[in-house]
Amino acid sequence: MADLSFNSKRERMQNFKNEEVRLLVDLIVQNWNIIENKTSDAVTWKQKNETWEQITTKFNARRILVTRDKTNLKAKYEAIKKLLKKKVCSDDEEVKNDLKDWEKRLLRMLNLSACGVATTFDGDTPQTPPATAPNDDLNENLSNFIAKLEVESVNISPEHKPEIAVEIHELPSKCDHVKPFS
């Protein structure tokens, strides 16, 4: 039987310090055109992989605190982007104005185009249209216009009397002009 040991569990790394984050952002900004390239062909993926290897080598050459691997650095970069977008799209102005220098640099590179659009048609809270005070002049003008329209559109002349059918059998038939075959 296979030996199932729990010793293969991944060891937790130390949290990134501010110096490490600043260094990582500096290295990413230097290689921005490759890392954030949206093309997804084999050449681009190879280039990205090589670039991440170079970033990892340069990052670990500084020996700030802990040796990090490529996976850790990529995961931290994605987490930084996610948190930065959340900060920028926050409604709290104090949070937006309290960005660190490396966050501002990364934000310029990310060039966020939208933080979401507030919808006017859907939501959790009921919204009523703004109340307007009744305008008596407007209502009076509208009533006069409608009354004038009704009088002009109805022909009330004594010469013209519309035919009114009293009973159903007095209604003109659609087949009155049709003659049977002989």
N, C-alpha and C positions, 0 to 999 in steps of 0.2 A: 504494500500500500504506500501511496505517496505521503511523504512527511509534510504536513501542513503546519508550518510554524508562523507565528505572528511577528517574527523578527524582521520580516521583509517590509514592515510598515515604514512609510516615508518619514524621515526625521524632519521635524519642524525647524525652519530657518528663523533667524532673528528678523525682527521687523526692519524695514528700510529706514535709515536715518536720513535727515534732511540733506546732508552732504551727498549721500548716495543717490537720492532722488534728483538732486540738482545735476550731478555728474551724468546720470542716465539721460536726463532731458537734453543736456548739452550734446551728448553723443548722438542722440536721435535727431536733433535739429541739424547736425552736420550731415547726416545721411537721409534727410527727409524725403528727397525725391525717389529714393529706392524703397524705403520702408512703407511709405504711404502710396505707392504706385498701385493703381486700381486694376492694372492688366493682370490677367491670370493665366499666362502661358508658362511653359516649362522653363524658359529662359529667365523670366521674371522671378519665378519661385526660387530658382537656383541663386540668382543675384541677391534676393532677400535673405536667403539662408546664409550665404557667404557674408553679407553685411551684418547680420545678427552675430555671427561668429566673431567678426572683427570688433563689434561693439563689446561683446563679452570679454574678449582678450584685453581691450583697452580699459574696460571697467575694472577687471581684476588686477591689471597692472598697477593701478593706483593703491591697491591694498588698503582701502579705507577701513573696513571692519571685517567683513565676511566675504569669502569667495562665493560668487553667485554663478549659476550656470545660465545658459541661453534661455531655458524654459522659465526660470525665475524672472529674468529681465523682461521677457516678452509679456508675461502675466502681469508684472508690475506696471508696465507701460499701458496695457489695456485697462487696468484698474485706474490708473492716473487719468486717462482720457475719459473714462466713464464718470469719475468723480468731478472732473473739471466741467464736463457738460452739465452735470446736475447742479453744480454751483452757479454756473452762468445762467441757467434757465430758472433759477430760483426766483421767487417773488421778493425775497429779502434783499434790499439794496445794500445793507451792511455787508452781507456775504460777498456780493458782487464787487464791492469797492475794496475788500480786504484780500485781494489776490496776491500771492507771492510773486516774486520776479520771474521765476521759472514757469509759473502758471500763466503769466501774461505772455511770455515768449511762446509757450506751447499753444496758447489760445490764438495768437496771431497766425501760427502755422496751420492750425486746424481750420480756421476760417469758418466757424459755425454759421450756417445760413439760417437756421430756424431752431427755435426752442419749443416748437409746438404752437398750434393756433388755438386760441380760445374759441370754442364753438358757441354759436348763438342759438342753435336749434335743439341742443340736447344737453342734458345735465341732470344732476341729482336733486337740485332744488327747483321748486316751481317759480317761474318768473312771470310777472304780469307786465303788460306794456305800460309805459309811463302814462299816468293820468293827465288828461288835458282839461282845462276849464272849458265849459260849454261857451261857445261864441254865439250869442243871440243873433247878431247881424248875419253871420255865415249861415246859420240855420234858416233864417228868414229868407235870405237870397236864394238858398237852395230850394225851399218850399215854393217860392214864386216861380222859379225856373221850371220846376216839375209841373206846376199847375198850368203854366203857359204852354208847355210842351204837350200836355194832355188835351188842351182846348184846340190847339192848332192841328194835332194829328187826327182828331175825330171830325168827320165831315157832318155837320149838323145843319143841313139845308132841308127845307120842306119838300123840295122836289125829289130828293133821294130818300126813299124809304127802303130799308133792307127787308128782304124776304125772311119771314120767321116761320118756321114749320111748327105747327101746333102738335101734330100727331106724327108718329113714326111713318105711317103709310103715306103721309103728305110730302115726305122728303123726296126730292128728285132722285130717280134711280140712275145708276151709271150705265145701265143696259137699255135705257129707253130708245136710243138711236139704233140699236142692233135689231135686225130683222131675221126671223128664222129662215133656214134654207127651204126652198120650194122644190 
